[in-house]
Amino acid sequence: SDYVYKGMELLSPGYIMFRLSYNMEYADVDFFDNIYLLDANEKKYYPVYDELFKINAGSIFVSGKGDAARVFFEE
């Protein structure tokens, strides 16, 4: 399937967030993006389902490591 790569952001060492849009009609609207958190150390990625997180314009960071890691965002 087609997608639009919308960028990535380094959250903290070892964690990267990236955005993809799979709907070409809404590619310019962040709400419809698919967001993934990549854990470079564990070589795993996790989809982000939280709708507020998708439209947040504040800072985002990761605290902790492995299974204890948590993603925080400030509006």
C-alpha positions as CSV (number, residue, x, y, z in Angstrom):
1,S,0.0,0.0,0.0
2,D,1.1,3.6,-0.5
3,Y,2.0,5.9,2.3
4,V,3.5,9.3,2.9
5,Y,6.5,9.6,5.2
6,K,5.9,12.6,7.4
7,G,9.0,12.8,9.4
8,M,10.7,11.5,12.6
9,E,11.8,13.0,15.9
10,L,14.5,11.8,18.3
11,L,12.7,11.7,21.7
12,S,15.7,10.6,23.8
13,P,18.7,8.4,23.2
14,G,17.5,5.1,21.6
15,Y,13.9,6.2,21.0
16,I,12.6,7.7,17.7
17,M,9.0,8.6,16.8
18,F,8.0,8.6,13.2
19,R,4.8,9.4,11.3
20,L,3.2,7.8,8.2
21,S,0.0,8.7,6.5
22,Y,-1.7,5.8,4.7
23,N,-4.6,8.0,3.4
24,M,-3.4,10.2,0.5
25,E,-6.6,12.3,0.8
26,Y,-5.8,13.3,4.4
27,A,-2.0,13.3,4.2
28,D,-1.8,17.0,5.2
29,V,-3.9,16.4,8.4
30,D,-1.9,15.0,11.4
31,F,-4.9,13.5,13.1
32,F,-5.1,10.6,10.6
33,D,-1.4,9.8,10.8
34,N,-0.1,6.4,12.0
35,I,2.6,7.0,14.6
36,Y,5.2,4.6,15.7
37,L,7.7,4.6,18.5
38,L,10.9,2.9,17.6
39,D,13.1,1.4,20.4
40,A,16.5,1.2,18.7
41,N,18.1,-0.7,21.5
42,E,15.4,-3.5,21.5
43,K,15.0,-3.3,17.7
44,K,11.2,-3.1,18.1
45,Y,8.6,-0.6,17.1
46,Y,5.2,0.1,18.7
47,P,2.2,1.8,17.2
48,V,0.8,4.7,19.1
49,Y,-3.0,4.7,19.3
50,D,-3.7,7.7,21.6
51,E,-5.6,10.3,19.6
52,L,-4.5,13.2,21.7
53,F,-0.9,12.2,21.3
54,K,-1.4,12.3,17.5
55,I,-2.4,16.0,17.5
56,N,-0.2,17.2,20.4
57,A,2.1,20.1,19.5
58,G,4.1,20.0,22.7
59,S,7.4,18.3,23.6
60,I,7.6,14.5,23.8
61,F,10.1,12.4,25.7
62,V,10.8,8.9,26.9
63,S,11.6,8.0,30.5
64,G,13.0,4.6,31.6
65,K,14.2,1.6,29.6
66,G,12.8,-1.6,28.2
67,D,9.5,-2.7,29.6
68,A,9.6,0.2,32.2
69,A,9.9,2.9,29.5
70,R,7.1,5.4,29.3
71,V,6.3,8.1,26.8
72,F,5.3,11.5,28.1
73,F,4.1,14.6,26.3
74,E,3.6,18.2,27.4
75,E,1.0,20.3,25.7
